[in-house]
Structures are given as C-alpha cells and as structure tokens.
Amino acid sequence: MDLNEIERLYRRRQSCRAFSGAPVARDLLEKVCSAALLAPSACNAQPWKLIATLGEKAKEVAACTQGMGMNKFASGAGAFVAVCAGKSNVSARAGARMTGTDFTANDLGILTAHLVLAAEAAGLASCILGWRNEKKLCAALGIPEKTAIPVVVALGYPADGYEIRPKKRKSLEETLLILGEPIS
C-alpha cells in the first residue's frame, strides 16, 4: 500500500449517521478488531479491552448510546465495539507520572483510529460515539460498573444513497509547522 492509497482510505472514512440495518458477520468483526489491536501503545502496555456486540446484544448497546435526542441513527448499526480502558504496565505508568501525560487516553485514541480505519478498509462504515449511559452500558456488557468505556464505535453498512462527504479541514498553513532543514 502506498501513501496515495492510505490517503484515499482516510478521505473515504467518515462518521456514518445512516446505517442500513444489515447484520455484520462475526468473522468480519473479529478481523477488524484483530487488525485494530495491532495499534501501538506506550511501553507496549496495550491498556485496553474491546467488547464487540452483534445481533440483539448490539441493539441493547445501541439503546445505551441514545438519549436526550442523541445518536438515534445508532439503531441501524449492525455491530458495536466498546473500547474499554484497561490497566497500563509499570513502565507506562511511571512515564505518565514523570511527564504528566495520560498515556492510556492517548493509546485508546490510537486504537480507536486503527479500529475505524480497519473497518473502512473492510467495507464497514463507522461512527465514534461519545454520548452513552455508562452505567447501563456496563450492565448490558456484563462488566463491572466502574469500568471506563471512553468510546463506543458503531459499525455497519451505510444506508443506500449515503454519500461520502468532502472533507472540510483547516489549511496546511494553519495546522502544520515544519522547523529546520533536512540533514544531507
């Protein structure tokens, strides 16, 4: 894969807010999650656990991501992946204390990016959901109530006619600064 192919993938991936309701195959969901789990993490701590849901369990999770008018479209997703924060290793925790950096949050963000890009490459649309009822979500997933679930990703097939929107981004001049010159 070259840089042009990767850029096409990035341009194609968007937050889908109109899913078709078609089911997602278990083996496809497993492949997407397996690819995402190759994401790097601070000190290789891999401070995460993915909990993927299909079928009736996915419908239950969809309900946990809705409320106050939010995420109505999630009912059409065929699968969900809850990105749960796990325990980091000693090296990553020490580094976090020394630098004041929340490596686990960074690692979960990197994992989530890998997840949605793997889904796109596999032909699945995705939407990263921030709003959720975490207490109900933990109950639906059968995990302890104090489990941190910073992100839930809805996965599925886009509804017919759901088009890829052009990316609206700030200019390179506003967002990129390159210092120094190459060493020859």
Disulfide bonds with the S-S distance in Angstrom:
none
